[in-house]
Amino acid sequence: MLHLPEEMPTLVDGDLTLRPWRVSDAPAVFEACQDPVIQEYTTVPVPYTREHAEHFVASRAGDPAEAGLAFAMMHAGQLAGSMSLHHVQAFDHIAELGYWIAPAARGRGLATRGARLVCGYGFGIGLRRITALVLPENEASRRTALAAGFELETIHRAAMTRRDGSQS
């Protein structure tokens, strides 16, 4: 049985903390989402406004059954990124891993550590399967998923839409 929490927990792995989103995170989210890589490989709106950041943190601070399991990834007191288990299918015990990493936090293995931490939590509450969808040209995200223990199962043709409207 899947047991979604009533309130989001805080997960810790040494100097890496995954914690619930706070309204005060919006300025750091706004800054991070100005990054062209985040805009290219995620579904954040472009241009990304302060209002988008405020909506992002507010929407992830709700009930986990509705908002998914969304965490602010903190490192050295700074927002390092976003880590979530979303598109939760409670009946089938399945969720999808999603993440973005702020430019200043890249290249330190934080995404891999965060993915392992959130997936371990997900399996601990009863998920049986966690998937990750990555655009084929997003090498960094693919490496992160593989390093976190995911396996390449297949290529889903036309499963994701690129920013220019073309399909993967």
Protein Blocks (a to p, Z undefined) as FASTA:
>chain_A
ZZddfbdcdddehjaccddddfklmmmmmmmmmpmklmmmmcbdcdddfklmmmmmmmmm
mcfklnopaddddeehiafbdcddehiafknopacddddddfklgonlmmmmmmmmmmmm
mmmnopabdcddddfklmmlmmmmmmnopacfbdcehkbccfkopaZZ
